[in-house]
Amino acid sequence: MEVTLGNSTHYNNISVMGAGAWGTAIAIALSKDNKKINIWAKEKEVVDTINISNKNDLFLPGISLPSTIVAYNNFEFLKNTNLLFLVTPAQYLRSTLENIRGLIDNKIPIVLCSKGVEIGSLKLMSEVADEYLPTNPIAILSGPSFAKDVAINLPTALTLACKDKSVGKKIAETISSPQFRIYQSPDIVGAQIGGATKNIIAIASGIVFGKELGDSARSALITRGFSEISRLAQALGGEAKTLTGLSGMGDLILTCNSETSRNFTLGMKLGKGMNINEATNGLTSVAEGMFSTRAVIELAKNYNITMPITDSINKLINNESDIDTIIEELLSRPLKEEA
């Protein structure tokens, strides 16, 4: 199931579960050197357009896909897969795992690309995966990356976090290219918290932009948001240095400063006066920050971590407060030492 190239061993039968914008972009990045990549889509029309037209017009319009990407609406491809990327939305990871756990080898590495905390269980994606695939090596792929940038081969750098250093190295060597640079880390907790929480801060950043409160206010918010993220990550066992890297600060900077970000754009619409239903109307992709806020706040409370910005976005998303009240409350919080 593996092919040796030079002195290193690469995976040669790679599959991607989830054909949204990010899953499709990952498949494109993995298809270097005309490598065949299997991709699973829930929507039959997505499968048909990928296989017939080499396009995914629903989730990644305007991008031509390599003909070596083959789409499926069933799971037959899994029996020969030796490296699997899971790119379904965070809140659907459990149901995906339920569907596939008896269909894959119990030793193939699983790369989790979903960013979020599971509602209800308050578990990280790796913890959910461990319930269903306890013997499979788990890796986390996270960092500053927009799907379209990756799809058109613009330079991108990401963190691949894996406790098993040798497995992480093999994955990194398999998927890396000059335009898709992979940096390894053993810290799967820090990488996941950075990815899950930055979406919430991005909503807040979009609100500040939409309310025209100025770049100074937005910079302050992003900085204080990073402080919240770091506190939670370290409480759960993540490393501070991970949060200053690509999967932490890098991802936060990108997501909080571009209208390409679904979460930033959602916040911008809210800041301009739309309600949550108006702001999300017509979205084809998920703004993960919407669904992570309550879970992140409950997780923070369990560890006695204060996250005022995150808490404010949670109240707003769940119609427990309004933007003007939230801004007033944040600006009137007691002064404290920055550290």
N, C-alpha and C positions, 0 to 999 in steps of 0.2 A: 504493500500500500504506500510505500515511500520510495522516493527516487533520490539517489545521491548525486549531488553536483559538487565536484571538487572535493574539498575536505569537509563539507557540511551537508547535512541531510535536510531536505526540504519536503514539505507536504505537497502532494501532487493531485489530490482529489478534494477540492475545497467547495463547500456549500455555504450559502447565505439564506437564512430564514428571515423573510421580511423584505418586500420589494417596494417600500416607501422610498422617499428621496434619498435618505442616508443609506439604506440597504442597497439600493441600486448603484449609488456612487461608490460604495465599498466594493461591490462586484466589479465595477469598471477598473478600480485601482488594482484589484487582485488579478485581473485578466492580462497582466503584462506578459510579454513573450508568447502571446497567442495561447495562453493557458485557458482551458475550459473551466468555467465556473457555473455551478448549479445555483439557481435562485428560486425560492419558493414564494409565491404570492397567493394571498387569500382570494383576490379578485380575478376571475377567469379572463376578463377583458385585458387585464395587465399581462397575464401569461400569454395571451394571443398576440398582443401588440409587440411584446418583446421577441417572441419566436418568429413572427411573420415580418415585422417591420424594423426590428432592432431598435425599438423606442419604448419609453415608458411615459406616454403623454399625460397620464393621470397625475403622476407624482414628480416627474422630472422632465417637463416638456422642453423641447428644443434641443435635446441632447441625443446624439447617435451612440448607440451601444455597440460594442464589439460583437461580431457574430458568434464568438465563442461563449457568450453568456446564454445559457439555456434555462428557460423558465418552466416551472412545474406547478400544478395545482394539487398534486398528491405528494406522498412522501417516499416514492420508490427510489429516489436518488440517494437516500440516506444510508442504504445498506453498504455502499462503497465509499462513503465519505470518510476522510481521515482528519479533517479540520473543519469545524463548524462554527460559523458566525451567527449569533442570534441578534437580530436587529428589529424585533417587534417592539411596539411601545411598552414601556415599563409595566403598566398595569395589565398587560396581556401576556407577560412572560410566563406566568404560572400555567395558564391554559395551554400555551405552546409546548411547555415542557411535559404536561400531561399527555399530549398527543404524540410526542416523539420518544419518550423515555425508553420504550421497549424496542425501538427501531434502530438504535445506534450502538456501536461498540462501546463498552463501558470504560475504555481507556483513551478514546479520542479527545483531544483538547476542545474545550468550548470557549469561544471568545464572546463575551457579553458586551454589546454595544448600546444597550438601552440605558437611559439616564433617569433615575428616579428612586423613590422609596415606595415600597408596596403599601397601599392603603390597607388598614386593618391590622396586618401582621407587623407593620413597621420594619420590615426586613429589607436589607440591601439586596440587589439583584443576585449577588453571589450566594447569599444565604438562601434565597428561593431556589436557585439552581442546585445547591447542595442537597436540598430535600429530595430532589428527583434523580440527580446524577451524582451520587456521593463519591464515586470512584473516578470520575472524569476530572482531569486537570482543568481549572477554571482560570481564565485570563480576562482582563478588563481593557478595552480599547477606548480611550477618551482623550480629549484635547481640543484645541481651537480649530474647528474645521466646519466649513459650510459645504453642503452636499454638492452644490454646483461647482465650487472651486476644485474639489477633488475630481468631479466628473470630467472637467475640461483640462485636467492634468496641471493645475497650478500648484506651486510648491506648498506642502502642508507638513506639519510635524505633530506627532501624536505620542502619547504615553501608552505603552503596553505593560500593564501591571500583572504579574504572575508570581505566585509564591514559589513555584518550581522554576528555578533559574534556567535549567537546561531546556525545559519545554518553552519557556518564554523566549529564549535565544533562538530556538528552532522556528518558532512562529515569526519572530522579528525578521529572521533571515529569509523566510519564505515570502513575506508580504512587503518588505521594504523595497523602495526604489528611490532614485534621486529626488523625485517629486513627492514621494510619500514616505517621509522619514519617520522611523520608529525608534523611540527611546525607552529602554527597559526600566522597570521598577518592580520591587517585590511587594509594594504597598497597595494591595487591592482595596483596602478600606478608604484611604485618603483619595485614591483615584475616583472612587465611586461617589464619595461625599462631594468632592469638587464638582463633578458632573451633574449631580442631582440638584444641588442647591444654587448653582450659578443661574439656572433658569428662573428661579424666584427673584433673585436680585435683578435679573434682566428685565422682568416685568416692572419692578420699581424704577429702574433706570428709564424705561420707556415712558412711564408716567411723568417723571420729572421733565423729560424732553417734551412730551405732549402738553404739559402745563406751562411750558416755557419758563421754567424756574432758573434756567441758566446752566452753563457748563460747570461752573464752580460747584453748584449744588449737586450736580450729577457726579462729579469727581469725588466729592465727599461721600455721597451715598455708596458709590462702588467700593470705596476704601473701607467704610464701616461695614458694608456687606461682606467684604472679604474677611474682616475680623470675625464676623458671626460664623462664616463657613469654617474658618480655622479652628474656632473653639469647639464646634461640634465634631469635626473630624478627629481632633486630638482626643476628645472625650471617648470616642468610639475605638481608639487605638491607632488612628492614622498618624502619619509622620508630618511634622511641620514643613519639612523640605519638599514633600510632595505637593503641598498646597501652594508653594511658590513657583512650581513648575508648570508644565503644559496643561495638565489635567486640572489644575487649580486656577492660579492667576491668569494663565494664558487663555483658558477657555472663558473665564469671567470677562476679561477685557474685550474679547471678540463679541461675545453675546450681548454685552451691555452697550455696544457702540455701533450697531448696524441694523438697519431696517430689514436686512436679509434674515435676521433672527426672528423667528415666529414669536418668541416670548417678548422681545423688545417691542415688536410691532403691536402685540396685544396690549402691552402697557401704554404705548403711545396713543392708541385708540381710546383707552380708558381715560388717559390724561386729557384728551380732547373732549371728553364728556359723554362718550358712548357708555351704555351699560354692558354687562358681561355678555349678554345674549347678542347684542348688536356687534360687539367687538369680535365675537367668534363665528359670526354668520358667514357661511361660505368657505370656511377653512377645510382644505383637503388633508392637511397634516396636523398632527397633534402638537399643541404648545404644552410640553410636559410640565412646565412650572405650575400650570393651573391645577394639575392633579397631585402634585407633590407637596403643596404647601401644608395641608392639614397633617399629612403623615410626618413631614419634617418637624413641624411644631410639636406634635405629640412625642416624637423621638427626643427632641431637645428637652422637653419637660421631664422625661424619664431620667435624663442625665443632669438635670438642674442647670441647663445651659440657657442663658438669656439671648434671644434673637429678635429684637424689637422690629427690625425691618421685615423680616420673614413673617413675624406674627401679624404685622399690619397688612401685608399682602394677603395673608390667609383670611383675615377679617373682610377685606374688600372683595375677594373672589367669592366668599360665601355670604355676601350681602349682610355682614354684621356691622359694617361701618361704611363711611363714605370718604372720598379722597381728601376733602378739605379738613375733616376731623382728624384723619390719620396724619396729615402733614403738621397740623397744629400740635398733636400729641408727640410726634417725633421731635419737633423743634423745641418743645418745652420740657424734654427729659432732663433730669438733674445732670449737672456738669460732673465729669469724672476724669481720671487720668487716662490718657490714650491707651496705655498698655493694658 
